[in-house]
Amino acid sequence: MTPVRLEAAWCLHANGDPAAEAWVAAHLHTILQGRPGEVIGDLDRQAT
């Protein structure tokens, strides 16, 4: 779990929601696979 991504997760999930950790893990996995653009797009969609 990375602190910055966890902070972003709390903007989109209720504080203490276990789904936040799964959200971070999924996005981190996508980034590590070399697909950061997908994460950026997902964040844009979720933020609006």
Stockholm file with secondary structure:
# STOCKHOLM 1.0

chainA/1-48         MTPVRLEAAWCLHANGDPAAEAWVAAHLHTILQGRPGEVIGDLDRQAT
#=GR chainA/1-48 SS CCHHHHHHHHHHSCTTCTHHHHHHHHHHHHHHTTCHHHHHHHHHHHHC
#=GC SS_cons        CCHHHHHHHHHHSCTTCTHHHHHHHHHHHHHHTTCHHHHHHHHHHHHC
//
